[in-house]
Structures are given as C-alpha cells and as structure tokens.
Amino acid sequence: MERYCLNRDDRQSRASESSREEAARVLQNLLGSQRLGVLSTHHNGAPYASLVAFAASDDLYSILFATPKATRKFANITADPRVAVLIDNAREYPVDFEEAAATTAVGEAIELTGEEREEAAVRFCALHPHMRDFVASPSTALVSIEVESYYVVRRFQHVTELHIPR
C-alpha cells in the first residue's frame, strides 16, 4: 500500500507522484459521480453498516450525510464518532475489476448545528433535492465526517492511502 499526504509538498519520485495523482483523480471522480455510500459504525464491538446519501466537500476534508436522530447509526455515532464510509462505482463495472474503483474514508462524525448546519444543508440538498424536506426536519441530524484518510482501491488490488492534512 502506498501512503501519501494529499497536499504533500516534499519531493517524491515521478512514479510515486504519478500514483498519488492518479489516486487523487480516482477519488475526486468517485466523490463527484456517486451519491450513495455505506457508512460503518460500531457499538460494543459489533459492526453496523448503513446505506447513506452523501455529499463531499470540494476540498475533500468532509463528507455530509443526513439521518433520523432515532436510528441505530446515530446512536452509534453519538457513543463513538469514529466512522468509515465506503464509496464505489462497482455498479458501473459489474464484471470489470480493472475499471472498478472504491474508496474508504475514515474519520470522525460530528452533528452539525446552527449556521454551520444551514450552510451544509444547502450544499447537501443541491445534490439531493428530493431530500430537502427530510433534511429540514428537526428530527433529522445533518452529520459531517471530518475525514482523516482515504484508502483508494483501483485496478482490483492497488491501494493508495491519502491523508488529509489538518
């Protein structure tokens, strides 16, 4: 597995730089073209996965999703905000492992409130206008995953780790 800082300034070999740039391009494409991901949380050591609609920030630092507050995933996040979300394009390439790509974003989930929530809701609903009423409900939490790392998988087994500088 190759590891890089997404905005790294130090000198790297051309091959490594090319690999990092390709992974970043694949990541941007996945986050820009896909609308659903699988959120992973846990409770008392037991994993839990949920399908979520998402919107990624242009700078890749965060991923938004909305959820009813009365769900297992929200209770899990409240108890432990460490999460992962898997985003892939496998439906576009059902039999071609060379073209399919996926990323796992790992980070901390934070419920947004106040003005920050209002601004994020506009961005989220621009991608998911059919969810506008759901997002506006007081029983819905708008959650931001503050991404620490992306694991980008392409060409079936080529994994590149991209760290988000803070």
C-alpha positions in Angstrom: 0.0 0.0 0.0 1.3 3.4 -0.9 0.8 6.3 1.6 0.7 10.0 0.9 -0.4 13.3 2.3 -3.0 14.6 -0.1 -1.4 18.1 -0.3 2.2 17.0 0.2 4.9 19.5 -0.8 8.1 17.4 -0.3 9.9 15.8 -3.3 8.7 12.3 -4.4 9.8 10.1 -7.3 7.9 10.6 -10.5 6.3 7.1 -10.2 5.1 7.8 -6.7 3.8 11.3 -7.6 2.0 9.8 -10.6 0.4 7.1 -8.4 -0.7 9.7 -5.9 -2.1 11.9 -8.6 -4.0 9.0 -10.2 -5.4 8.0 -6.8 -6.5 11.6 -6.1 -8.1 11.8 -9.6 -10.0 8.5 -8.9 -11.0 9.8 -5.5 -12.4 13.1 -7.0 -14.2 11.1 -9.7 -15.8 8.7 -7.1 -16.9 11.5 -4.8 -18.2 13.6 -7.6 -20.1 10.9 -9.5 -21.5 8.7 -6.8 -24.4 9.7 -4.5 -24.6 6.7 -2.1 -22.1 5.1 0.2 -22.1 2.6 3.0 -21.5 4.1 6.5 -19.8 1.8 9.0 -20.2 2.4 12.8 -20.0 0.2 15.7 -21.5 -0.4 19.2 -19.9 -2.5 21.9 -17.6 -4.1 19.4 -20.3 -5.1 17.0 -20.1 -3.5 13.5 -23.1 -1.9 11.8 -23.4 -0.7 8.2 -25.9 1.7 6.7 -26.6 3.0 3.2 -26.5 6.8 3.2 -26.8 9.5 0.6 -23.7 11.8 0.8 -22.2 15.0 -0.4 -18.4 15.5 -0.3 -16.8 18.9 0.1 -14.7 20.2 -2.8 -11.6 20.2 -0.7 -12.2 16.5 0.3 -12.0 17.4 4.0 -15.5 16.4 4.8 -18.4 14.2 3.8 -22.0 15.1 4.7 -25.0 12.7 5.3 -28.4 13.1 6.9 -30.0 10.6 9.2 -33.0 10.5 11.6 -31.8 11.0 15.1 -33.9 8.0 16.2 -31.7 5.4 14.4 -29.1 2.9 15.5 -26.4 4.6 13.3 -27.0 8.0 15.0 -26.9 6.3 18.5 -23.7 4.6 17.5 -22.1 7.9 16.3 -23.2 9.6 19.5 -21.5 6.9 21.5 -18.3 6.8 19.4 -17.8 9.2 16.5 -15.2 7.1 14.7 -16.7 6.0 11.4 -15.8 4.8 7.9 -17.7 5.2 4.7 -17.2 3.1 1.5 -18.0 4.7 -1.8 -17.6 2.7 -5.0 -18.5 2.6 -8.7 -18.9 -1.2 -8.9 -22.4 -0.9 -10.4 -20.8 0.8 -13.4 -18.3 -2.0 -14.0 -20.1 -5.2 -12.7 -17.6 -7.7 -14.3 -14.5 -5.5 -14.9 -12.4 -5.4 -11.7 -9.7 -3.4 -13.6 -12.0 -0.4 -14.1 -14.0 -0.6 -10.8 -12.7 1.7 -8.0 -13.6 2.3 -4.4 -12.6 4.5 -1.5 -12.9 4.1 2.2 -13.0 7.4 4.0 -12.1 7.2 7.7 -12.8 10.0 10.2 -14.9 11.4 12.9 -18.6 12.1 12.6 -19.9 15.4 14.0 -23.5 16.5 14.1 -23.8 20.0 12.6 -25.9 22.7 14.3 -26.8 26.3 13.8 -25.4 28.3 10.9 -22.9 25.6 10.0 -25.8 23.1 9.6 -27.8 25.6 7.5 -24.8 26.1 5.1 -24.1 22.4 4.9 -27.8 21.7 4.2 -27.8 23.9 1.1 -24.8 22.0 -0.2 -26.3 18.6 0.6 -29.7 19.4 -0.9 -28.1 20.7 -4.1 -27.0 17.1 -4.8 -30.1 15.5 -3.2 -33.0 17.9 -3.8 -35.5 15.1 -3.2 -34.3 15.0 0.4 -34.9 18.7 1.2 -38.0 18.1 3.5 -36.2 15.3 5.3 -33.1 17.4 5.9 -35.2 20.3 7.2 -37.0 18.2 9.8 -36.0 18.8 13.4 -35.8 15.0 13.9 -33.0 14.7 11.3 -29.4 15.1 12.1 -27.0 16.5 9.4 -23.7 14.9 10.1 -20.2 15.8 8.8 -17.5 13.2 8.6 -14.2 15.1 9.2 -12.0 12.8 7.0 -8.6 11.8 8.3 -7.6 9.4 5.5 -8.9 8.0 2.2 -8.0 4.4 1.1 -8.4 4.4 -2.7 -8.5 1.0 -4.4 -8.2 0.7 -8.1 -7.2 -2.0 -10.6 -8.6 -4.5 -8.1 -5.7 -4.6 -5.7 -3.8 -1.3 -6.0 -4.4 0.5 -2.7 -3.2 4.1 -2.1 -3.6 5.8 1.3 -4.2 9.5 1.1 -4.0 11.5 4.4 -5.9 14.8 4.8 -3.7 17.4 6.5 -5.2 19.3 9.4 
